[in-house]
Amino acid sequence: MTKYVCDACGYIYDPEVGDSDADIAAGTSFDDLPEDWVCPLCGVGKDGFSPVE
């Protein structure tokens, strides 16, 4: 699964890890994150993330 990086702060969303603080289970792809999910470090929305090459 593709990792995504926050364009504002550099946080990397790793689908293999998920986001336990937001109750996002490991194995959740970026596309399957809720539309209201935000970067846990700076609060940027999903549209502020880019795929990691």
SEGU-650124 format. One record per residue: residue number from 1; x, y, z of N, C-alpha, C in turn. Coordinates in steps of 0.02 Angstrom, whole numbers, plus 32768, in hexadecimal, padded with zeros to 4 digits. Example, Ala and Ser with C-alpha at 12.3 -4.5 7.8 and 13.67 -1.06 7.14 Angstrom:
! residues 2
seq:neast:nnorth:nup:caeast:canorth:caup:ceast:cnorth:cup
1:8294:7EE4:8186:8267:7F1F:8186:8294:7F5B:8186
2:8282:7F90:8162:82AC:7FCB:8165:8285:8002:818A
//
This chain:
! residues 53
seq:neast:nnorth:nup:caeast:canorth:caup:ceast:cnorth:cup
1:802A:7FC4:8000:8000:8000:8000:802C:803E:8000
2:8014:8072:7FE0:8039:80B0:7FD8:8037:80D9:8018
3:8070:80F6:802B:8073:8124:8062:8066:816A:8047
4:804D:8196:8072:803F:81DB:805F:8060:820A:8090
5:807B:8242:8076:809E:8272:80A0:8076:82B3:80A2
6:8073:82D1:80DF:8053:8311:80E8:807F:8347:80C9
7:8064:836D:809B:808A:83A1:8079:809D:83DA:80A8
8:8078:83E2:80DF:8085:8419:810D:80BB:840A:8141
9:80BA:83CC:815D:80E8:83BF:8194:8115:8382:818B
10:8107:835A:8158:8132:8320:814B:811C:82DF:816C
11:80E4:82E1:8192:80CB:82A3:81B0:80BC:8271:8178
12:80CD:8232:8184:80C0:81FE:8152:808A:81CF:816C
13:8053:81CB:8146:801F:819A:8156:8034:8158:8137
14:803D:8125:8162:8050:80E3:814C:8015:80B4:8156
15:7FF6:809C:811F:7FBB:8071:8126:7FC9:8032:814F
16:8006:801A:8150:8016:7FDE:8177:8014:7FEB:81C2
17:8017:802B:81D5:8016:803E:821C:7FD1:805A:822F
18:7FB2:8080:8202:7F72:80A1:8212:7F7E:80E0:823C
19:7F4C:80F4:8261:7F50:812F:828D:7F28:811F:82CB
20:7F49:8102:82FD:7F26:80EB:8339:7F05:8124:835F
21:7F21:8161:835C:7F03:819A:837F:7EBE:81AB:8363
22:7EB3:819B:8323:7E73:81AA:8303:7E4A:816A:82F8
23:7E5D:8134:831A:7E3B:80F3:8314:7E3A:80D9:82CC
24:7E70:80E5:82A8:7E78:80CB:8263:7EA3:808C:8269
25:7E86:8054:8256:7EA7:8013:825E:7EE1:800C:822D
26:7F14:7FE6:8242:7F4A:7FD4:8215:7F2C:7FB0:81D9
27:7F47:7FBD:819E:7F2D:7F9F:8161:7EFA:7FCA:813D
28:7EEC:8006:8158:7EBC:8034:8138:7EE0:805E:8104
29:7ECD:8057:80C5:7EED:807E:8090:7EDB:80C8:8097
30:7F04:80F3:807B:7EF7:813B:807E:7EB3:814B:805F
31:7EA2:812A:8028:7E62:8137:8006:7E26:8124:8032
32:7E30:80F6:8061:7DFA:80DF:808C:7DF4:8108:80CD
33:7E21:8138:80D7:7E1C:8163:8112:7DDC:818D:810D
34:7DBC:819C:8146:7D81:81C7:8144:7D92:820B:8125
35:7D63:8229:8103:7D6F:826A:80E2:7D82:82A0:8115
36:7D6D:8299:8154:7D7D:82CC:8186:7DBE:82BD:81AC
37:7DE2:828A:8197:7E22:827A:81B7:7E53:82B2:81A9
38:7E7C:82C4:81DC:7EAE:82F8:81D4:7EF1:82E0:81ED
39:7F26:8300:81D8:7F6A:82F0:81EE:7F6C:82F5:823B
40:7F84:82C0:825C:7F86:82C2:82A5:7FB9:82F3:82C2
41:7FE7:830C:8299:8019:833C:82B2:8004:8384:82A8
42:7FE8:8394:826C:7FDB:83DB:825E:7F92:83EA:824B
43:7F69:83B7:8240:7F22:83C3:8234:7F0F:83CE:81EB
44:7F3E:83C5:81BC:7F2F:83CD:8175:7F01:8394:815F
45:7ED2:83A4:8132:7EA4:8371:8118:7EC5:8343:80E5
46:7EA0:8310:80D1:7EBA:82DF:80A1:7ED3:82FE:8060
47:7EB6:8335:804C:7ECA:8355:800D:7F0F:8375:8011
48:7F2B:8378:804E:7F6E:8394:8058:7FA4:835E:805A
49:7F94:8322:8043:7FC3:82EB:8043:7FD5:82D7:7FFC
50:8011:82BE:7FF3:8028:82A5:7FB2:8044:825F:7FBA
51:803C:8235:7F87:8058:81F1:7F8C:80A4:81F4:7F8F
52:80C1:81C7:7FB6:810A:81C1:7FBB:8120:8196:7F80
53:814F:81B0:7F5A:8168:818C:7F1F:8195:8153:7F33
//
